[in-house]
Amino acid sequence: MRQRHKVLALLGILSVLTFLDRLAIAVSGPGIQRDLHIPPQYWGWILSAYVLANGLFEMPSGAIGDRRGQRGELTRIVTWWSAFTSLTGWCRGFWQLVCVRFLFGVGAAGAYPNSAGVIARWFPARERARSQGVVWAASRLGGVLAPLLIVPLQLWLGWRSVFWVLGVAGFVWAAVWYRWFRNLPREHAAVTADELEEIGEVPPVRTREPLPWGQLLRSRSLWLIVLAYGCYGCGSWFYYSWFPVWMLHSAGFPLDGVLLTSLPFAMGFMSNLAGGVLGDRLSLRWGAKTALRVIPSVCLTLAALILAAMATVHGKVAIVTLSTLGFGMMDLMLPSAWALCLALGGRFSGTATGMMNTAGQAGGFLCTVLFGYVVHATGNYDAPLWLIAGMVLIAAVVFSRIDCTRGVDAGAALEPVVEPA
C-alpha cells in the first residue's frame, strides 16, 4: 500500500468524526429541545453558532496550514473541537449551548481546507478528484452512522453521553495523526522513491513566505466559486441541521423515524465515490475546464428541483426517496467542486478552499437561522425549502461560469490532464 493511501485513510477517519460531531447536535436535537425547553427560533441560533464560527475561522486556519504545514494544524483543530464537543454534554441552558457550540466551530474550522492542502501535497493532480471524493464520502459515512449510533446511545445513556464519547474519539485521532503524519511526502521515512516520482514535484512548506492575498482577491474565478459554494451551502446545511426536525414536524415521522435521516448520507457516500471517479474521467475526456463546471451545474440544477418537490409532496415514501436523491445529487458534484478549487489555488489550496468553505458556512448560517424564523412566522416547516431550492439553483448557474484554468498560482491549472504512460 502506498503511503499516500494511508494518509487518505486517516483523512477519511477524520471526515467521519467531523460529521459525527457536527450532526450530533442535530440528531440529539429533539431530546435537547425538550429537556432544556428551547423553542424553534432559539434552536436555530444554537445550530448556527457552529456555522458562524466555522465560517469566520475557515480561511485563517487554511492559511496557517499552507504556511506551517497541516500536521500541526490538523492536530490543533481536532484537539480543540474534541474538547468543546465534550463540554456540550455539560451545558444546562440556551446561552451555554450557544457559547460552547460557537467555540466548537472555532476549533473545527479548517478541517476540510487543511485536508485539501494535504491532498494537494501528497497526491498527483490526476488523483485529486478521487481523493476528495473519498474524503467527502467518509463524511457521509459519518452522516449515516450519526443517527444509527447516536439515537441508541441517547436512549440508553442520555443525550449528554453522546458528546463525551465523541470527544474521546477525537483525542485519539489527533494523537495518531501527530505521531505518524509528515507535512511533505519526502519527509516521511516510509515513502519510496517510486512513490515520490508518482506524486511529482511538491512545493515546500514556507513559514515566512507571505500569502498572495492580492492575487487571491483579484481572481474572478475564485470569487465565483466563493459565491457558488455559498449558495450551495444553504442546501447542504438543511440536511446537516434542520432535516431531522423537519422529518418529524413536516413529514410526520415518529421519533424513531429519525433513523431514516441516515439514508441521504448513505446516498451521499456512494455519490461522492462516484463523483470523484466521474470528475477525473470527464476531465481526461473533455478537459478540466469543461468537466469541472458542467458536473456541479447539472447536479445542482437537479437538486434544486428535488428540494422544491420536497416542499409539495407529503407521502412518507416519496419524502424519503426525494430527500435521498436530492442530497445524492448535491454530493455527486462535491469532488469536482473541490478539485476545481484546488486547481484555482495551486500551492495555496488551503487558503483558497478556506475561502470557498467560508462561503459555504455563510450559506449554512443563513439557512439555519432563517429556517427557524420562517417556521416561527408561518407555522410551516415546508416554506423555507422554497428559499433553499432557489439558492441551490443560483449555485448551479454560477458554477457554469467558472474557469479552473485561470488559477491563482502559475501551476494551479489542471488543463490538460494526462494519464501517465
N, C-alpha and C positions, 0 to 999 in steps of 0.2 A: 504494500500500500504506500502510495506517495504521501509525503509529509503534509502536503497542502490539503490532501483529503482528510487527514486528521484535524487540521486546522478548521476545515469546513464542518467536521463533525462537532467540534467544540462550539463553533458559531451556531450550529443548529440547536444544540442543547441550550445555549444562551437564549436563542429565539423562543424556544418552548417556554423557558422560565419567564421571559419577558411578558408573554401573553398570559400565562397563568397568573402572574402578579397583577397584570393590567386588568384582566377580566374578573379577578376575584371579587372586586367591589361591586361589579355589575351583577354577577351571578348570586352573590350574597345579598344583593340589594333589597329584595322584598323582606327578608328577615331583619336586616339592619333598620330599614324604614319603620317596620312595625315595632321593633324593640326600643328605638330611640325617638319614635313619634316625629318623623321627618316627612313633611308634605312634598308633592312632586316638584314645585318650583324651587324649593330649597335643595332637594336631592340633585337637581340639575347642576347646582353650584358645586356640590361635593364631587360629582363626576367630572366637571370641567376644571376643577382646581389642578388636577394632574395634567390635563391637556394644556392649560395655560402655562404652567411652569415648564413642562416638557418643550413647548414651542419656544419659550424665551431662551432656553439654555441649549437647544439642539446645535445651533451654529457655533457658539463658543466651544462647546465640547468637541465637535467635529474638527475645529481649527486646532485645538490643543493636540488631538490625536495626530493630525497631519504634521505638526511641528515636533512633538515629543515622542511620538510612537504610540501605537494602540495597546501595547502590552500594559503599561501603567494606567492608561486612561480607562480601558475596559475593566481593569481590576477595581479602580476607584468607583466607577459607575455602579457595578454590581454590589460592591460592599455597601455603598451609600443607600441604594434603593432597597436592599435587603433589610437594613436597619429600620427604615421607615415603613416597610411592609410589616415588619414585626410590631412596630408601635401602633399600627392601625388597630390591632387587636385590643389595645388598652384604651381606645377612645370611648368617651362617655356621652358625647353630645355633638351638635352641629359644628360649632367652631373648632373643636378639637379635630374632627374629621377633615374639615376644610384645610386646616393648617398642616396636618400630617400628610394628607394626600398631595398638597402643593409641594411640600419638601420631598416627598416620594418622587414627584415629577421632576424636580430639580436634579435629583440623583440619577434618575433613569434616562435623562436627556442625553442624547449622543450615542445610545447603544447601536442603533442601525447605521448612522453615518460612520461610526468607527468600525463597525463590521464591514461596511462598504470599503473603507480605507484599507482594511486587511485584505479584502479580495483584490483590490487594485494593485497591491504589492505582492501578493502571493500567487496570483492566477494570471495566465496569459489572457489577452483580450478575447480570444475565441471561446473561452470557458466562463466568461463573467456573467452572462445572462443566466446560464445554467446554475452557476454558483449562487447568484441572487435568488434564483428560483428555489434552491434547496433551503436557503435561509428563511425565505418567506413561507415556504411550505411547512417548515418546522414551526413557525409562529402559528400557523393554522392548526397544526397538531396540538399546540398549546390551547388553542380555542376549542378543539374537540375534547381535550382532556379536562378543560376547566369545569364544565357542568358535571361531567362523569365523576370527577374526583371531589369537587368542592361541595356539591349538593349532599352526597352521602356523609362526608366529613362534617358538614354543618349540622346535619340531622343527628349525627352521633355525638359530637363534642361541642356543638355550638359554633356560631359564625366567627367568634374571636380566634378559635384554634386554627382556622384556615390560614390566617395571616402569620401566625407563629411558625407553622410548618413550612410555609413558602419562604419565610425569611431564612431559615436554617439551610434550605436547599441552595439559596443564592450565595451564602457564605462559602459553602463547599465548592461551588463552581469557581468563584473568584480565586480561591487558594490554588486550585488545579491549574487555572489559566496562567497565573503569575509564575508558577513554578516551571511550566513546560514551554510556553509560547515565547517566541522572539520576534522583534519588530520586522526584521528582514530575513528572507529565506537563507541568505548566505551566512547569517549569524547562528543558524540552528545546526548543531553538530550532526544531526541525522539526515539532513538534506544532501543528496548526492549531486555530483557534477552534472549528471544527465538531467536531473530534475531542474537544476538551476538553468540549464540550457533551454528546457521546455518552457520555463517561466519567462525567460527573456530578461532584458535589461530592466532593473528596478532602481528608481531614484532613491538616493539616501534620505534618511531622516535628518533634516537640517533644523536644529533647535534655534538657530539665530537668524535664519532667513525670514524676512518679513513676508507675510502673505500678500498676494497681489490684489488687494481689495478693489483697486481701480479697475483692473481687468475683469474681476468678478462682477462688479456693479455695472460695468458698461456692456456686458454680454446680453444681447437681446434674447437669445435662445435660452439663457439661464433664467431670465425674468419670466419668459413664457412658461417654462416648466414649473417655476415657483407658483405662478397663477393657476396653472392646470392642476397641480398637486393640491393646492389649497381647496379648490372646488371639489376635487375627488375626496378629500378628507371628510367633507360633510357626509358623504355616502358611507365610507368605511367606519366612521365613528358612530354612526347609528347602530351598527352591529356590535361595536365594542362597548357601548354604554347603555342605550335605551332598549335594545332589542329584547332582552328577557322580560322587561316590564311591559313592553308593547305586546308581546305574546300573551301575557296574562290579561291585560285590560282591553285590548282591541280584538285580538283573535279569539279570546275567550278560552284559552287553555288553562287547565288546572295547574297548581303549583308544581307537580311533578312533570308537567309539560315543558318546564324549563330545560329538561334534559334534551329536548328536541333542538335547542339552540346550538347544539354541537354539530348538527347536520350541515349548516352553511360552512362551518370551518372545516369539516371533512371534505366538502367540495372544494374549498379553498386550498387545502393541502394538495389535492390532485391537480387543481388548476395551476398552481404555482410551479409544480414539477413540469407539467405540460407546457406552460408559458415560457419557462426557461429554455426548453428544447426548441419551441416554436420561434422564439426570438433569435436564437443563434442560427437556426437553419434558414429562416427567411432573410436574415442579414447576409448570409452567404449567397442566397439566390437573388434577392432584389437589391442588395446593398443596405447598409445600416441606416442610411438617411431615410429611405422609404419604409423599411420594415419597422423601425423603432418609433415611427409616428403613426403608421397605419394600425398596428396592433392595439395600442391604447385607445385610439379614436373609435375604432369599430366596437371594441369590448365595452367601452363606457357608454356608447350610444345605446347598446342593447341593455346595459344595466339600468340606465335611466328609464327606459320603457318598462322594465320589470318592476322598478320601485313605484312607478305610477300605478301599475296594475295592482300592486300590494295594497294601495290605498283604497281600491274599489272592490276587491274580491274578498269574501268573508268565509268561504268554506275552509275548514281546517286542512284538508289535503292540499287544496290549492295554495294556501298560505305557506305551508311547509315547502311545497315544490317551488313556488316563486321566490321565496326568500333564499332558498338554497342556490337556485340558478343565478339570482341577482348577485350574491356575494361571489359566486364562482366566476361570473363574467368580470367583475372588478379585479379579482385576483389573477385571472388569466393574463391581464396586461401588466401586472406589477413587476415581474422580472425585466420586461422590456423598458418600463419607465425608469427603473434604477440603472439598467445598463446604459440607457440614454444619458442619464445624469453623470455616470462615470465617464462616458465619452466626452461630455462637455467639461468636466472638472479636471481630467487628467491626473497629475500628481497632487492636485488639490481637491481630490474627490471627496475627502471627509468634509471639507468646508462646503463644497457645492451641494452634496447630498444633505448636509446640515441645513442649508438654506431651503432646499426643497422640502425636507421633512418638517421644518419650522412652519412652512406654509400649510402643510397637511395638518399639523396640530392646531393652527389658527382656524382652519376649516372645521376641525373637530370641536374646538371650543365654541365656535358659533353654533354648531349643531346641538351640542349637549345643553347649552344654556337656553337657546331659543326653543328647543323641543319642550322643555318643562313649562315655559311661559305660554307657549301656544296651547298646550294641553290645559293649563290652568284657565286661559281665557275662553277656550272653545268647549272644554269638556270632551274633546275628541282626540284620541290618540292617532288617528289616521291623517289629520290635517297637516302635521309637519312633514309627512312623506312627500307631499307635492313640492315643497320648497327644496327638499333634499334631492329629489329627482331632477329639478331644474338645475341645481348646482353641478350635478354629475354630467348633465348634458353639456353645460358650458365647458367643463373639463375636456370632454370629447372633442369639441371644436378647437380648443386651444392646442391640444396635443397634435392635431393635424397640421399645425403651422410651425412646429419646432424642427430645426435643422441641427442634427447632432454633429455635423462635420465642422461647425463653427465653434470649436472648443475654446475654453479659456486658456488652456495650455497648448503649446505648439504641437505636442504629441498626443493630444487628447482624442482626436477623432478616431473613429473606428472604420473609416471608409478608405479603401475597401478592406474586408476581412477575408483572409485566405487560409484555408486549412494547410497545415504543413504536409510536405510530401511523405 
